Amino acid sequence: MQITFLGAGSSIFAKNILGDVLLTPSLHSIQIHLYDIDSQRLEDSQRLLENLNQNINSGRAVIRSFCGVEQRAEALKGSDFVVNAIQVGGYDPATKIDFELPARYGLRQTIGDTLGIGGIFRGIRTLQVMFPIIREMEELCPRAILLNYANPMSIVTGALLDYSNISTVGLCHSVQVCVPRLLKYTGIEIDPEEVQWHIAGINHMAWLLSISHKGRDLYPQIRQRARKLVDHPDKLRLELMRRFGYYVTESSEHNAEYTPYWIKGAYPELIEQYRIPLDEYPRRCEQQIQEWEQRREELVHNKKIDHSHSYEYAAGIMDSVVTGKVRRIHANVRNRGLIPNLPSDAVVELPCLVDRNGVQGVYAGRIPTQCAALNRAAINVQQMTIEAALSGSRDALYQAALLDPHTAAELSIDQIVSLCDEMLAAHGDSCRIIQ
């Protein structure tokens, strides 16, 4: 068995995913191909994972590194699983452009990696790199399963499903942490492992549709306690639950830019009222860069480095495909009627079963009308961005931005078109697929 990890220079994330792999008995002797375009980060990841392989897997896995586009085919050839964790353009210049240019128009963002102007352009430049990669996969490892972790999740996953027959599934961890954190927020002292819950929707905007413990509906207690959390870091998400009836899986800083109610130039007081962290993603990037520099030696050259299973699904999926063991996960797949009141060709996040046949979505049923409406507003942007990437149409790119809830609430049509033109010019070759 062979795994190719694209974007392996992200050492901490590679450790989480591949550390889980090394702890999984059916995968102990796997061959791991690390691929990145940054030779130094790739070397760091190789050393870290070699040490981890010795410590938790008795050195049974074979780990090789491949750097640069010229070695990509060799890295992919014969793979059974491909993990995608690339970030095209990095923090500087790409993320800086995504935040700084819109801010000149008065359009502020928090994370900018999933929806909005930032999410749209991150999607375009990611797909520009992924399209050639998935074509290579069709030739070199056509039976491989592509596990996509790259944001914008729905845009990248949906476009790759449209572009190729490679089996592709999108993976995130917001569902895994949703219920434990909500119980903690509201002070309900119940073991999350004893709770039954149902979540469905789209990535970063899936909905906790039901939650119970030993047959008792917990939602009334959750809503009652949530009303008392006046000064809370997730106040915006709790307000969404109060107004729309259901708790959303992703954080307040994400949802602040998925809906048009919060970041408004005409009402700056909302930023403080709902504790909205503007420019949060650039801050995180700078913090992560600093932390890596401080911890690099400790992690890369640590002969005693250890690992315990993370909450990521990748290793479990691989194990189920290899052994046939049936698992239930949450993943991003083509809808095809699994949520009947969302578009059939949309990418939805919902329960899936995994076995030797791969990842199969489970029928989730209709979601509440108001939740579907919020999802559809995001899906419109996702699908227009996919169309822009597939066709190279500048008009489709404009239309994606014009349909974005937050962008449209702040800027005029002419301003949005002008901003898109400036973004294309600033990103240059990384967005050249748009004509």
GUDO-738864 format. One record per residue: x, y, z of N, C-alpha, C in turn. Coordinates in steps of 0.02 Angstrom, whole numbers, padded with zeros to 5 digits, always signed. Layout:
<rs>
XYZXYZXYZ
...
</rs>
This chain:
<rs>
+00042-00060+00000+00000+00000+00000+00044+00062+00000
+00018+00115-00032+00057+00176-00038+00013+00237-00028
+00038+00285+00011+00006+00350+00021+00051+00404-00008
+00022+00449-00046+00058+00510-00065+00026+00569-00030
+00067+00607+00005+00043+00664+00044+00065+00728+00008
+00017+00763-00023+00031+00826-00058+00028+00884-00009
+00080+00924-00007+00083+00978+00041+00113+00954+00107
+00160+00907+00102+00190+00876+00162+00234+00924+00201
+00250+00983+00172+00288+01032+00209+00250+01062+00267
+00185+01050+00270+00146+01068+00329+00157+01014+00381
+00212+01021+00418+00237+00966+00459+00190+00944+00514
+00158+00992+00548+00114+00974+00604+00054+00935+00578
+00024+00958+00523-00034+00923+00496-00013+00855+00469
+00044+00852+00436+00069+00787+00412+00080+00739+00470
+00105+00765+00526+00114+00723+00585+00047+00695+00610
-00005+00737+00611-00070+00714+00634-00097+00658+00590
-00098+00670+00524-00126+00621+00478-00083+00558+00475
-00019+00567+00463+00025+00509+00454+00043+00475+00520
+00042+00513+00574+00050+00482+00640-00007+00434+00653
-00069+00453+00636-00126+00407+00643-00116+00345+00599
-00090+00356+00539-00076+00299+00494-00026+00251+00526
+00027+00278+00553+00080+00236+00583+00055+00197+00644
+00002+00222+00676-00027+00187+00733-00079+00135+00713
-00096+00131+00649-00149+00087+00626-00119+00020+00602
-00136-00036+00635-00103-00100+00619-00104-00119+00545
-00160-00109+00511-00164-00129+00441-00119-00088+00395
-00093-00032+00421-00053+00014+00381+00019+00018+00404
+00040-00025+00450+00107-00021+00479+00162-00023+00427
+00154-00063+00375+00208-00072+00326+00197-00031+00263
+00159+00021+00268+00141+00061+00210+00201+00101+00184
+00200+00118+00120+00250+00162+00091+00221+00232+00087
+00256+00280+00114+00231+00349+00118+00275+00393+00073
+00243+00428+00027+00277+00476-00016+00258+00546+00006
+00307+00585+00027+00297+00654+00047+00313+00699-00012
+00266+00743-00029+00277+00788-00086+00266+00861-00066
+00311+00904-00087+00303+00976-00076+00349+01013-00125
+00338+01078-00132+00382+01118-00175+00434+01156-00134
+00428+01153-00067+00475+01186-00022+00524+01133+00005
+00585+01134-00018+00633+01081-00001+00649+01080+00074
+00655+01139+00105+00672+01141+00176+00616+01113+00220
+00555+01135+00205+00498+01109+00245+00489+01034+00233
+00501+01013+00171+00495+00942+00155+00547+00901+00194
+00608+00926+00197+00661+00892+00235+00643+00889+00309
+00615+00943+00336+00594+00943+00406+00541+00889+00419
+00492+00885+00375+00439+00835+00383+00467+00764+00379
+00513+00753+00333+00543+00686+00325+00578+00666+00390
+00617+00711+00419+00653+00694+00481+00604+00681+00538
+00554+00724+00544+00505+00716+00597+00470+00648+00592
+00448+00632+00531+00410+00571+00521+00453+00509+00526
+00517+00514+00506+00562+00457+00515+00570+00441+00589
+00579+00493+00630+00584+00482+00702+00520+00452+00730
+00463+00478+00707+00398+00453+00730+00388+00380+00709
+00408+00364+00648+00402+00296+00623+00442+00247+00667
+00502+00267+00687+00542+00224+00731+00510+00216+00799
+00482+00269+00826+00458+00269+00894+00391+00233+00902
+00346+00240+00855+00278+00213+00864+00262+00156+00816
+00308+00142+00769+00294+00091+00718+00353+00046+00704
+00403+00047+00749+00463+00005+00742+00496+00012+00674
+00487+00070+00643+00521+00084+00579+00495+00045+00520
+00434+00017+00525+00410-00028+00473+00388+00008+00409
+00365+00070+00414+00345+00107+00354+00407+00131+00317
+00400+00139+00252+00453+00167+00210+00432+00237+00190
+00473+00286+00205+00456+00356+00194+00505+00386+00144
+00479+00415+00090+00521+00447+00039+00495+00517+00025
+00539+00561+00005+00521+00630-00010+00530+00646-00084
+00486+00688-00110+00488+00710-00180+00475+00785-00182
+00519+00821-00214+00515+00894-00212+00507+00922-00283
+00459+00968-00291+00452+01003-00354+00410+00968-00405
+00385+01006-00453+00339+00980-00504+00371+00923-00543
+00436+00927-00555+00470+00876-00595+00471+00808-00561
+00461+00805-00495+00460+00741-00459+00389+00719-00439
+00340+00758-00458+00272+00744-00435+00245+00678-00463
+00258+00665-00526+00234+00603-00556+00262+00542-00521
+00326+00544-00504+00357+00489-00469+00325+00480-00400
+00307+00535-00368+00276+00532-00302+00206+00500-00306
+00169+00514-00360+00101+00490-00367+00096+00418-00392
+00144+00396-00431+00139+00333-00466+00125+00275-00419
+00070+00239-00432+00054+00179-00394+00019+00192-00328
+00001+00254-00313-00029+00268-00247-00099+00238-00240
-00114+00216-00180-00181+00193-00163-00222+00249-00132
-00188+00294-00097-00221+00351-00066-00178+00413-00078
-00211+00468-00093-00177+00532-00100-00210+00582-00053
-00171+00609-00008-00196+00660+00039-00176+00728+00012
-00226+00772+00004-00212+00839-00022-00217+00891+00033
-00161+00923+00048-00159+00976+00100-00119+01036+00075
-00123+01050+00010-00083+01105-00017-00115+01172-00002
-00073+01223+00004-00096+01292+00008-00057+01332-00044
-00091+01350-00097-00057+01382-00154-00046+01456-00139
+00017+01478-00145+00033+01548-00134+00053+01565-00064
+00036+01521-00016+00056+01532+00053+00026+01595+00084
+00051+01611+00142+00029+01672+00177+00051+01735+00140
+00114+01735+00119+00142+01793+00085+00167+01769+00016
+00134+01791-00040+00090+01848-00044+00015+01832-00044
-00005+01769-00056-00075+01756-00074-00125+01777-00021
-00116+01754+00041-00165+01771+00093-00165+01846+00106
-00107+01877+00105-00104+01950+00114-00146+01986+00062
-00140+01965+00000-00179+01995-00054-00254+01985-00041
-00272+01923-00022-00343+01907-00010-00375+01952+00043
-00335+01976+00089-00362+02018+00143-00351+02093+00131
-00292+02111+00109-00275+02182+00105-00311+02218+00048
-00317+02185-00010-00350+02218-00067-00424+02230-00053
-00463+02180-00031-00533+02193-00015-00542+02246+00039
-00496+02248+00087-00501+02297+00141-00498+02369+00115
-00462+02379+00059-00460+02446+00029-00528+02468+00003
-00570+02419-00012-00639+02434-00033-00687+02438+00026
-00661+02428+00086-00704+02427+00145-00733+02359+00159
-00709+02307+00125-00735+02239+00134-00687+02201+00181
-00710+02190+00242-00668+02157+00292-00687+02084+00298
-00639+02042+00317-00648+01970+00323-00617+01945+00388
-00635+01884+00406-00607+01853+00466-00558+01797+00447
-00581+01747+00409-00540+01690+00390-00526+01689+00315
-00575+01700+00274-00566+01708+00202-00540+01647+00166
-00556+01587+00191-00530+01527+00158-00584+01482+00129
-00648+01500+00139-00702+01456+00120-00753+01489+00074
-00772+01550+00091-00821+01587+00053-00796+01658+00047
-00835+01703+00017-00814+01772+00010-00760+01780-00042
-00735+01841-00048-00683+01855-00097-00621+01813-00084
-00601+01808-00022-00542+01767-00005-00551+01695-00024
-00610+01666-00008-00623+01596-00024-00626+01583-00099
-00657+01630-00136-00662+01623-00208-00593+01620-00240
-00550+01668-00223-00484+01670-00255-00438+01615-00229
-00445+01596-00167-00407+01538-00143-00428+01475-00182
-00492+01470-00196-00517+01413-00235-00488+01412-00305
-00487+01470-00339-00462+01473-00408-00389+01453-00411
-00348+01481-00367-00276+01465-00372-00261+01394-00349
-00301+01367-00302-00291+01297-00282-00309+01250-00339
-00364+01263-00373-00385+01220-00427-00338+01224-00487
-00308+01282-00498-00260+01288-00552-00203+01238-00544
-00185+01225-00481-00132+01175-00467-00161+01105-00466
-00222+01097-00440-00249+01030-00431-00272+00997-00496
-00294+01036-00545-00316+01006-00608-00260+00965-00641
-00199+00991-00649-00145+00949-00677-00129+00889-00633
-00133+00897-00567-00118+00841-00522-00168+00784-00532
-00231+00801-00536-00281+00747-00541-00279+00715-00609
-00257+00752-00660-00247+00721-00726-00189+00670-00722
-00137+00688-00685-00081+00641-00676-00105+00579-00637
-00149+00589-00589-00176+00533-00551-00215+00485-00596
-00251+00512-00644-00289+00470-00690-00243+00423-00729
-00183+00445-00742-00135+00405-00779-00094+00360-00734
-00074+00386-00675-00024+00352-00634-00053+00312-00576
-00112+00331-00552-00144+00295-00496-00219+00303-00502
-00249+00277-00555-00320+00290-00569-00368+00261-00518
-00347+00213-00479-00391+00182-00429-00382+00213-00359
-00339+00263-00355-00326+00295-00290-00387+00333-00265
-00392+00340-00200-00442+00383-00169-00407+00448-00148
-00435+00504-00170-00407+00569-00153-00443+00596-00092
-00407+00606-00038-00434+00634+00024-00415+00707+00026
-00464+00750+00012-00449+00821+00007-00460+00857+00073
-00407+00887+00099-00412+00929+00158-00404+01003+00142
-00391+01019+00079-00377+01089+00060-00441+01130+00057
-00438+01190+00086-00493+01237+00080-00484+01282+00019
-00538+01308-00008-00608+01300+00013-00635+01230-00003
-00654+01194+00049-00670+01124+00044-00722+01108-00009
-00779+01141-00007-00833+01124-00054-00814+01142-00125
-00780+01198-00134-00760+01219-00201-00709+01171-00231
-00657+01156-00193-00604+01112-00219-00631+01041-00231
-00667+01014-00182-00694+00946-00189-00743+00942-00247
-00789+00991-00251-00839+00990-00304-00808+00996-00373
-00759+01040-00380-00726+01049-00445-00689+00986-00467
-00655+00953-00421-00619+00892-00438-00667+00836-00456
-00725+00833-00424-00775+00783-00442-00803+00797-00512
-00810+00861-00529-00833+00880-00596-00781+00866-00650
-00718+00876-00632-00663+00876-00680-00637+00806-00695
-00647+00759-00649-00614+00694-00655-00657+00639-00625
-00642+00577-00644-00675+00519-00615-00637+00490-00556
-00583+00522-00536-00547+00499-00476-00593+00503-00415
-00594+00450-00376-00636+00449-00315-00610+00501-00266
-00650+00553-00253-00629+00610-00213-00678+00622-00156
-00652+00632-00096-00694+00648-00038-00661+00704+00000
-00702+00750+00025-00677+00806+00064-00682+00793+00139
-00629+00809+00176-00627+00796+00248-00611+00858+00287
-00648+00867+00341-00639+00924+00387-00647+00896+00457
-00635+00936+00509-00644+00910+00577-00694+00951+00618
-00731+00997+00585-00778+01037+00624-00835+00995+00653
-00855+00942+00617-00908+00899+00643-00885+00862+00705
-00824+00836+00705-00800+00796+00761-00799+00836+00826
-00784+00901+00822-00777+00939+00884-00840+00977+00902
-00891+00974+00860-00952+01014+00871-00987+00999+00937
-01007+00937+00946-01047+00919+01005-01007+00925+01070
-00945+00898+01073-00907+00906+01136-00900+00979+01157
-00886+01024+01110-00877+01094+01128-00943+01127+01148
-00998+01109+01115-01063+01137+01133-01082+01116+01203
-01072+01053+01221-01087+01031+01289-01044+01068+01340
-00981+01078+01322-00936+01115+01367-00959+01188+01375
-00975+01220+01319-00998+01289+01320-01058+01298+01367
-01105+01252+01362-01168+01259+01398-01166+01225+01467
-01109+01198+01486-01101+01169+01552-01142+01107+01564
-01157+01069+01512-01194+01007+01519-01144+00950+01528
-01141+00923+01587-01090+00874+01605-01111+00803+01587
-01107+00790+01522-01123+00724+01495-01065+00703+01451
-01046+00640+01455-00993+00614+01413-01016+00618+01340
-00981+00655+01298-01001+00661+01227-01008+00593+01192
-00971+00542+01217-00976+00476+01186-01044+00444+01198
-01081+00469+01247-01147+00441+01263-01203+00478+01228
-01186+00529+01191-01237+00572+01159-01250+00549+01088
-01313+00549+01068-01332+00536+00999-01346+00602+00964
-01322+00609+00903-01332+00672+00867-01334+00660+00793
-01364+00707+00758-01370+00703+00684-01350+00770+00656
-01301+00770+00611-01275+00831+00580-01276+00823+00504
-01300+00875+00470-01299+00875+00397-01303+00947+00372
-01276+00960+00313-01277+01026+00283-01220+01031+00232
-01182+01084+00236-01123+01091+00193-01062+01106+00238
-01003+01099+00209-00943+01109+00249-00941+01179+00280
-00924+01181+00343-00920+01243+00383-00989+01274+00395
-01042+01244+00367-01109+01266+00382-01156+01206+00382
-01134+01155+00419-01178+01097+00432-01215+01112+00497
-01271+01077+00506-01317+01094+00561-01325+01035+00608
-01323+01050+00673-01338+01000+00724-01414+00994+00726
-01440+00945+00691-01513+00940+00682-01547+00908+00742
-01511+00866+00777-01540+00836+00838-01483+00816+00884
-01497+00817+00949-01449+00795+00999-01487+00769+01059
-01470+00708+01081-01507+00678+01136-01460+00634+01178
-01483+00620+01239-01445+00577+01284-01493+00528+01317
-01484+00464+01302-01527+00411+01329-01601+00426+01317
-01616+00448+01256-01684+00462+01237-01710+00531+01254
-01671+00570+01291-01693+00637+01312-01665+00690+01264
-01709+00730+01235-01689+00784+01190-01651+00836+01229
-01589+00850+01209-01548+00899+01246-01556+00970+01219
-01587+00978+01162-01591+01045+01132-01626+01097+01177
-01683+01080+01210-01714+01131+01253-01667+01156+01308
-01629+01111+01339-01582+01131+01391-01524+01172+01361
-01500+01152+01303-01446+01188+01269-01468+01259+01252
-01528+01266+01224-01552+01333+01204-01562+01377+01265
-01588+01348+01319-01600+01386+01380-01534+01411+01409
-01485+01368+01412-01420+01388+01440-01383+01436+01394
-01391+01427+01329-01357+01470+01281-01380+01543+01287
-01444+01552+01305-01471+01621+01312-01437+01659+01369
-01408+01623+01416-01375+01655+01473-01301+01670+01460
-01275+01646+01404-01204+01658+01388-01198+01725+01352
-01200+01778+01390-01202+01845+01361-01134+01865+01332
-01081+01854+01368-01014+01873+01346-00974+01810+01331
-00982+01786+01270-00953+01721+01252-00916+01728+01186
-00857+01695+01180-00819+01701+01117-00855+01675+01056
-00903+01630+01065-00943+01604+01009-01013+01635+01008
-01018+01697+01029-01083+01730+01036-01121+01731+00970
-01086+01743+00915-01118+01747+00850-01151+01681+00832
-01117+01627+00844-01145+01561+00828-01206+01546+00872
-01203+01566+00934-01260+01556+00978-01320+01599+00956
-01305+01659+00929-01358+01701+00903-01390+01670+00840
-01349+01640+00798-01376+01604+00740-01423+01549+00762
-01405+01512+00815-01448+01460+00840-01514+01489+00866
-01510+01546+00901-01570+01577+00928-01617+01600+00872
-01588+01627+00818-01629+01655+00764-01653+01602+00714
-01611+01551+00701-01627+01502+00650-01644+01433+00679
-01635+01425+00745-01660+01365+00778-01611+01309+00787
-01554+01311+00752-01507+01255+00755-01436+01280+00760
-01394+01239+00793-01324+01256+00803-01284+01236+00741
-01239+01280+00720-01199+01267+00661-01130+01241+00681
-01102+01197+00639-01041+01162+00660-00979+01205+00663
-00975+01257+00621-00913+01295+00617-00916+01357+00661
-00858+01385+00674-00849+01438+00724-00881+01504+00704
-00886+01548+00753-00914+01615+00742-00873+01655+00693
-00806+01649+00696-00765+01689+00651-00776+01669+00578
-00789+01604+00565-00806+01584+00497-00876+01609+00478
-00924+01596+00521-00993+01614+00504-01005+01688+00499
-00961+01728+00528-00968+01800+00522-00965+01823+00450
-00930+01785+00407-00923+01805+00337-00963+01761+00289
-00997+01711+00315-01040+01669+00272-01110+01699+00265
-01128+01742+00312-01195+01773+00312-01187+01849+00314
-01237+01887+00294-01228+01959+00284-01245+02003+00344
-01250+01974+00403-01279+02011+00460-01229+02044+00506
-01164+02030+00501-01119+02044+00556-01065+02095+00540
-01029+02086+00485-00974+02131+00468-01000+02183+00420
-01020+02240+00448-01054+02291+00408-01022+02359+00423
-00996+02391+00370-00965+02456+00378-01012+02508+00408
-01076+02501+00394-01125+02549+00419-01141+02538+00493
-01122+02480+00520-01137+02464+00590-01074+02436+00623
-01023+02477+00633-00960+02452+00661-00967+02425+00732
-01020+02446+00767-01029+02423+00835-01042+02348+00839
-01064+02317+00783-01076+02245+00783-01012+02205+00795
-00956+02233+00773-00892+02197+00781-00877+02184+00854
-00886+02235+00895-00874+02227+00967-00931+02188+00999
-00992+02202+00979-01050+02169+01009-01046+02093+01003
-01025+02070+00944-01022+01998+00932-00950+01971+00934
-00903+02012+00955-00834+01991+00965-00806+01959+00901
-00814+01994+00845-00793+01969+00780-00720+01985+00769
-00678+01934+00761-00605+01945+00753-00586+01959+00680
-00590+02022+00660-00571+02040+00592-00498+02023+00579
-00483+02002+00518-00414+01984+00498-00385+01930+00542
-00427+01883+00564-00405+01830+00608-00357+01782+00574
-00370+01764+00512-00327+01715+00478-00256+01741+00468
-00245+01803+00445-00176+01827+00441-00140+01825+00509
-00176+01842+00562-00146+01838+00629-00125+01767+00645
-00168+01719+00630-00152+01649+00643-00091+01627+00602
-00089+01648+00540-00032+01630+00497+00033+01655+00527
+00034+01718+00547+00095+01747+00576+00113+01711+00641
+00062+01695+00681+00075+01660+00743+00103+01590+00731
+00075+01555+00682+00098+01487+00666+00170+01489+00639
+00186+01539+00599+00254+01546+00573+00304+01556+00630
+00285+01600+00678+00328+01612+00735+00335+01550+00779
+00279+01516+00790+00281+01456+00832+00323+01401+00800
+00319+01395+00733+00359+01344+00699+00433+01359+00707
+00451+01423+00699+00522+01441+00707+00547+01426+00777
+00503+01437+00826+00522+01424+00895+00526+01350+00912
+00483+01309+00880+00477+01238+00898+00510+01192+00846
+00536+01220+00793+00561+01179+00738+00613+01128+00762
+00663+01152+00797+00716+01106+00819+00689+01052+00866
+00644+01073+00909+00615+01027+00958+00575+00971+00923
+00541+00988+00868+00499+00939+00833+00539+00898+00782
+00579+00932+00743+00613+00898+00687+00666+00850+00711
+00703+00868+00762+00760+00827+00784+00746+00790+00850
+00682+00784+00866+00663+00751+00929+00662+00675+00919
+00712+00641+00944+00717+00569+00936+00664+00532+00978
+00632+00567+01024+00582+00535+01067+00511+00557+01050
+00502+00588+00992+00436+00614+00973+00383+00559+00974
+00324+00577+00998+00270+00528+01007+00207+00554+00972
+00156+00512+00972+00093+00532+00940+00037+00490+00969
-00021+00521+00979-00082+00485+00995-00133+00501+00942
-00182+00457+00933-00230+00465+00879-00264+00534+00881
-00267+00567+00824-00303+00630+00819-00376+00616+00802
-00416+00669+00794-00486+00659+00775-00496+00662+00699
-00442+00661+00661-00449+00662+00588-00471+00592+00563
-00507+00592+00507-00536+00530+00482-00491+00491+00434
-00438+00521+00408-00401+00492+00352-00378+00420+00365
-00344+00409+00421-00317+00342+00434-00372+00290+00441
-00428+00310+00471-00485+00264+00478-00514+00245+00411
-00517+00294+00365-00542+00279+00298-00496+00229+00264
-00430+00241+00268-00383+00195+00236-00390+00125+00266
-00396+00121+00332-00402+00056+00365-00465+00020+00342
-00521+00055+00335-00583+00024+00314-00579-00001+00242
-00546+00038+00199-00538+00017+00129-00494-00045+00125
-00442-00048+00167-00395-00104+00165-00425-00167+00197
-00460-00159+00254-00483-00217+00292-00556-00234+00281
-00595-00187+00256-00667-00199+00249-00706-00181+00311
-00672-00160+00365-00708-00140+00426-00752-00080+00411
-00815-00083+00430-00863-00029+00416-00856+00025+00469
-00850+00086+00445-00847+00144+00489-00899+00195+00469
-00922+00234+00518-00965+00291+00505-00924+00354+00517
-00922+00397+00467-00886+00460+00473-00931+00516+00448
-00907+00577+00449-00939+00633+00415-00891+00658+00362
-00915+00666+00301-00872+00686+00247-00910+00728+00196
-00872+00757+00150-00901+00800+00098-00903+00760+00033
-00964+00748+00008-00975+00708-00052-01029+00741-00095
-01036+00716-00157-01090+00741-00200-01157+00725-00168
-01203+00772-00171-01268+00765-00138-01309+00708-00168
-01326+00713-00231-01366+00661-00265-01428+00641-00225
-01464+00691-00198-01526+00677-00163-01519+00657-00091
-01458+00656-00064-01449+00637+00006-01480+00688+00053
-01478+00751+00034-01516+00804+00068-01563+00832+00014
-01626+00809+00011-01669+00824-00046-01682+00898-00059
-01679+00940-00008-01693+01011-00020-01630+01053-00029
-01575+01021-00048-01515+01055-00073-01501+01030-00143
-01468+01070-00185-01456+01049-00255-01421+00981-00259
-01444+00940-00306-01418+00872-00312-01344+00871-00329
-01319+00922-00365-01249+00922-00385-01204+00960-00336
-01232+00983-00281-01192+01018-00230-01149+00967-00192
-01097+00993-00159-01058+00953-00113-01086+00964-00043
-01105+00910-00010-01136+00914+00056-01093+00878+00107
-01101+00898+00170-01065+00866+00225-01116+00829+00268
-01108+00764+00273-01158+00723+00307-01128+00655+00325
-01168+00613+00359-01141+00547+00377-01125+00505+00315
-01070+00467+00320-01049+00423+00266-01027+00356+00298
-01034+00303+00260-01008+00239+00280-00947+00223+00237
-00897+00191+00268-00835+00174+00233-00822+00099+00240
-00805+00067+00184-00783-00003+00185-00737-00013+00124
-00731-00075+00101-00687-00088+00044-00707-00050-00018
-00770-00029-00022-00795+00007-00080-00781+00082-00077
-00749+00105-00024-00735+00176-00016-00786+00211+00027
-00796+00275+00014-00839+00317+00055-00906+00326+00019
-00961+00309+00054-01028+00313+00025-01071+00358+00070
-01101+00410+00041-01145+00454+00079-01208+00418+00100
-01234+00437+00158-01295+00408+00186-01352+00459+00180
-01411+00436+00164-01469+00481+00158-01482+00517+00224
-01483+00583+00221-01492+00623+00282-01562+00652+00287
-01599+00654+00231-01665+00683+00232-01664+00759+00225
-01723+00787+00221-01730+00860+00215-01705+00893+00279
-01672+00949+00272-01653+00989+00330-01702+01047+00336
-01706+01079+00394-01754+01134+00402-01747+01186+00347
-01803+01214+00325-01804+01259+00268-01757+01318+00277
-01755+01347+00336-01713+01406+00348-01638+01387+00344
-01621+01327+00366-01552+01304+00363-01532+01290+00291
-01577+01259+00253-01564+01246+00183-01555+01312+00145
-01594+01363+00163-01589+01427+00128-01520+01458+00139
-01495+01456+00200-01428+01483+00213-01375+01441+00175
-01384+01375+00174-01338+01333+00137-01339+01349+00062
-01399+01359+00035-01404+01372-00037-01370+01437-00057
-01373+01487-00013-01338+01550-00028-01263+01538-00036
-01235+01495+00006-01164+01478+00000-01151+01434-00060
-01195+01386-00072-01187+01341-00129-01185+01379-00195
-01226+01432-00200-01225+01473-00261-01155+01499-00276
-01121+01523-00225-01053+01550-00233-01005+01494-00251
-01011+01438-00217-00967+01381-00230-00974+01357-00302
-01035+01349-00325-01045+01322-00392-01024+01371-00447
-01033+01435-00435-01010+01484-00485-00934+01487-00486
-00901+01479-00429-00828+01478-00427-00802+01416-00464
-00835+01360-00454-00816+01299-00490-00824+01310-00565
-00880+01340-00586-00891+01353-00657-00836+01399-00685
-00817+01449-00646-00764+01495-00668-00698+01457-00677
-00682+01412-00630-00619+01375-00634-00620+01326-00692
-00676+01294-00704-00680+01244-00758-00681+01276-00827
-00714+01334-00833-00723+01366-00898-00671+01420-00912
-00639+01446-00858-00593+01502-00866-00629+01568-00876
-00694+01570-00862-00735+01628-00876-00727+01682-00823
-00707+01742-00845-00703+01799-00799-00774+01819-00776
-00822+01815-00822-00891+01832-00803-00917+01786-00748
-00901+01721-00752-00922+01675-00700-00890+01692-00633
-00827+01714-00635-00793+01736-00574-00828+01797-00544
-00845+01846-00587-00882+01904-00563-00947+01882-00530
-00982+01836-00563-01047+01814-00538-01041+01778-00471
-00987+01740-00462-00976+01708-00397-00971+01761-00342
-00932+01814-00356-00923+01867-00306-00988+01906-00296
-01025+01917-00350-01088+01955-00345-01140+01917-00305
-01136+01851-00304-01184+01810-00267-01163+01800-00194
-01102+01818-00177-01079+01806-00108-01117+01850-00059
-01147+01821-00007-01190+01860+00038-01156+01920+00071
-01096+01909+00099-01062+01963+00134-01037+02016+00086
-01008+01995+00031-00981+02043-00019-01037+02086-00047
-01092+02053-00066-01148+02090-00096-01182+02137-00046
-01178+02122+00018-01208+02166+00068-01167+02229+00080
-01103+02229+00059-01059+02285+00073-01042+02327+00012
-01037+02295-00047-01012+02330-00106-01063+02332-00162
-01056+02381-00206-01099+02386-00265-01075+02338-00319
-01115+02329-00372-01096+02286-00427-01030+02309-00457
-01025+02373-00472-00964+02399-00503-00903+02390-00458
-00912+02400-00393-00857+02390-00346-00834+02318-00345
-00881+02271-00346-00864+02200-00344-00826+02180-00406
-00848+02202-00464-00813+02186-00526-00743+02217-00526
-00738+02279-00504-00673+02312-00501-00626+02275-00453
-00652+02255-00396-00611+02218-00347-00587+02153-00377
-00630+02117-00412-00609+02054-00443-00553+02066-00494
-00559+02119-00533-00507+02134-00582-00440+02149-00547
-00443+02186-00493-00382+02202-00456-00352+02139-00423
-00396+02095-00399-00372+02033-00368-00338+01989-00420
-00367+01984-00479-00337+01944-00532-00268+01971-00551
-00263+02037-00556-00199+02068-00573-00148+02056-00518
-00169+02062-00456-00122+02054-00400-00098+01982-00393
-00143+01934-00404-00124+01863-00398-00085+01839-00459
-00094+01872-00516-00054+01858-00575-00058+01786-00598
+00000+01754-00607+00003+01687-00636-00035+01635-00596
-00044+01645-00531-00078+01596-00490-00153+01591-00506
-00179+01640-00542-00249+01639-00563-00255+01646-00640
-00206+01622-00676-00206+01633-00749-00259+01590-00784
-00289+01541-00751-00341+01502-00784-00403+01544-00798
-00410+01600-00765-00466+01646-00779-00447+01691-00837
-00487+01690-00889-00470+01727-00949-00495+01799-00945
</rs>
